[in-house]
Amino acid sequence: MNIEFPERFNMAEYFLYHNVTEGREGKTCLYFEDETYTYGEAVRRSNRLGNALRELGVRQEDRVLIVLPDIPEFAWTWFGAARIGAVITMVNPLLPAADYKYYLEYTRAPVAVIHESLLDNFAEAAQSAGHLRKVLVVGSERGEQGDFLSFEKTLSAMPDELTPADTHRDDIAIWLF
């Protein structure tokens, strides 16, 4: 089987956003525990994340380090980063601080998105990460501290609309570790 993608190709458009343009905005996209999310909700939340990344200075082909368990915010981060043409870099959320330090240095990610349960472990690694500017923390009840920002608060201030990056089918989209 030979699959040919168009020359101008955006992974987020291909895997998520086309569902809205094809009339499935109100259909269920994601189940998580006792909650459901529609394609429309997924698009809006992903757009907010993409806008937040852009506001934090993430440009096309910059890496975004994702250190999240399997939660809806993982999807919003994945699709939002892909839509702006950032390179998604995902690592296991159960790693020791030394491994996070390695991945931060190796990827040169200017922004990371982590879960609150990883905050202490990740903060240790982030102290010496030269390229890291901001960390979005999902579920943090500790409040914002320096370069560590609340995921929820940051996204709530972002618009629902987002212009996708003009990406090429050969652009790097994902680094999977």
C-alpha positions as CSV (number, residue, x, y, z in Angstrom):
1,M,0.0,0.0,0.0
2,N,1.4,3.4,-1.0
3,I,0.1,6.4,0.9
4,E,0.9,9.9,-0.5
5,F,0.4,12.9,1.6
6,P,0.0,16.4,0.0
7,E,3.1,18.6,-0.1
8,R,1.6,21.1,2.4
9,F,0.6,18.9,5.4
10,N,-0.2,19.6,9.0
11,M,-0.6,16.5,11.3
12,A,-3.1,18.3,13.6
13,E,-5.3,19.2,10.6
14,Y,-5.1,15.7,9.3
15,F,-5.8,13.8,12.6
16,L,-8.2,16.2,14.5
17,Y,-9.3,19.4,12.8
18,H,-10.8,17.9,9.7
19,N,-13.5,16.3,11.9
20,V,-14.9,19.7,12.6
21,T,-14.9,20.8,8.9
22,E,-16.6,17.6,8.0
23,G,-19.5,18.2,10.4
24,R,-18.5,16.1,13.5
25,E,-18.0,19.1,15.9
26,G,-20.6,17.7,18.3
27,K,-19.5,14.1,18.1
28,T,-17.5,12.5,20.9
29,C,-13.8,12.6,20.3
30,L,-12.4,11.5,23.6
31,Y,-13.5,9.5,26.7
32,F,-11.6,10.0,30.0
33,E,-12.8,8.5,33.2
34,D,-16.4,9.8,33.6
35,E,-16.0,12.7,31.1
36,T,-16.4,13.0,27.3
37,Y,-15.1,15.6,25.0
38,T,-16.4,16.5,21.5
39,Y,-14.3,17.2,18.5
40,G,-15.3,20.9,18.8
41,E,-14.1,21.0,22.4
42,A,-10.8,19.2,21.5
43,V,-10.2,21.7,18.7
44,R,-10.9,24.7,21.0
45,R,-8.7,23.4,23.8
46,S,-5.9,22.5,21.4
47,N,-6.1,25.9,19.8
48,R,-5.8,27.6,23.2
49,L,-2.7,25.5,23.9
50,G,-1.2,26.4,20.5
51,N,-1.9,30.1,21.2
52,A,-0.3,29.7,24.6
53,L,2.8,28.1,23.1
54,R,3.1,30.9,20.6
55,E,2.7,33.5,23.3
56,L,5.5,31.8,25.3
57,G,7.8,32.2,22.2
58,V,7.5,28.8,20.6
59,R,8.2,29.0,16.9
60,Q,7.8,26.5,14.1
61,E,10.3,23.6,14.5
62,D,11.0,24.5,18.2
63,R,10.6,21.5,20.4
64,V,7.9,21.2,23.1
65,L,8.7,18.6,25.8
66,I,5.5,16.7,26.8
67,V,5.8,14.9,30.2
68,L,2.2,13.9,30.9
69,P,0.3,10.7,31.7
70,D,-2.6,9.6,29.5
71,I,-5.0,12.5,30.3
72,P,-7.0,14.8,28.0
73,E,-4.4,17.6,28.4
74,F,-1.9,15.3,26.7
75,A,-4.1,15.4,23.6
76,W,-4.6,19.2,23.7
77,T,-0.9,19.6,24.0
78,W,-0.1,17.2,21.2
79,F,-2.5,18.7,18.7
80,G,-1.8,22.3,19.7
81,A,1.9,21.9,19.3
82,A,1.5,20.1,16.0
83,R,-0.9,22.8,14.7
84,I,1.7,25.5,15.2
85,G,4.4,23.4,13.6
86,A,6.3,22.8,16.8
87,V,8.2,19.5,17.2
88,I,6.4,17.3,19.7
89,T,8.9,15.5,22.0
90,M,7.3,13.1,24.4
91,V,9.0,11.4,27.3
92,N,7.9,8.9,30.0
93,P,6.4,10.8,33.0
94,L,8.0,8.3,35.4
95,L,11.6,9.2,34.7
96,P,14.2,10.3,37.3
97,A,15.3,13.9,37.4
98,A,18.6,13.1,35.7
99,D,16.8,11.7,32.6
100,Y,14.6,14.9,32.4
101,K,17.7,17.0,32.5
102,Y,19.2,14.9,29.6
103,Y,16.0,15.3,27.5
104,L,15.8,19.0,28.2
105,E,19.4,19.5,27.1
106,Y,19.1,17.2,24.1
107,T,15.9,18.6,22.7
108,R,16.6,22.2,23.6
109,A,12.9,22.6,24.2
110,P,12.0,26.2,25.2
111,V,8.7,25.0,26.8
112,A,7.7,21.9,28.6
113,V,4.3,20.7,29.7
114,I,4.2,18.5,32.8
115,H,1.8,17.1,35.3
116,E,1.7,18.5,38.8
117,S,2.7,15.1,40.3
118,L,6.1,15.5,38.6
119,L,6.8,19.0,39.7
120,D,9.4,18.4,42.4
121,N,11.3,15.9,40.2
122,F,11.1,18.0,37.1
123,A,12.0,21.3,38.8
124,E,15.3,19.8,39.8
125,A,16.1,19.0,36.2
126,A,14.8,22.3,34.9
127,Q,17.2,24.4,37.1
128,S,20.1,23.8,34.8
129,A,18.3,23.5,31.5
130,G,19.7,26.4,29.4
131,H,17.1,26.5,26.7
132,L,14.0,26.0,28.9
133,R,12.0,29.3,29.3
134,K,8.6,28.2,30.7
135,V,6.9,25.1,32.1
136,L,3.1,24.7,31.9
137,V,2.0,22.6,34.9
138,V,-1.3,20.6,34.5
139,G,-3.3,20.4,37.7
140,S,-1.0,22.5,39.9
141,E,-2.6,23.8,43.1
142,R,0.7,25.4,44.3
143,G,0.2,28.5,42.2
144,E,2.5,29.9,39.7
145,Q,6.2,30.1,40.7
146,G,8.7,31.8,38.5
147,D,8.9,30.0,35.1
148,F,6.3,27.4,36.2
149,L,2.8,28.4,35.0
150,S,-0.6,27.0,35.6
151,F,-1.7,25.1,32.4
152,E,-5.4,25.8,33.2
153,K,-5.0,29.5,34.0
154,T,-2.7,30.0,30.9
155,L,-5.1,28.3,28.6
156,S,-8.2,30.1,30.0
157,A,-6.7,33.4,28.8
158,M,-6.1,32.2,25.3
159,P,-8.5,32.6,22.2
160,D,-10.3,29.6,20.7
161,E,-9.1,30.4,17.2
162,L,-5.6,29.5,15.9
163,T,-4.1,29.8,12.4
164,P,-2.2,26.6,11.6
165,A,1.5,26.7,10.6
166,D,2.2,26.2,6.9
167,T,4.0,22.9,7.4
168,H,5.5,20.6,4.8
169,R,4.9,16.8,4.7
170,D,8.7,16.4,5.3
171,D,8.9,18.7,8.3
172,I,9.9,17.1,11.5
173,A,6.8,16.7,13.6
174,I,7.5,14.2,16.5
175,W,10.5,13.0,18.4
176,L,9.4,9.9,20.4
177,F,11.7,8.7,23.1
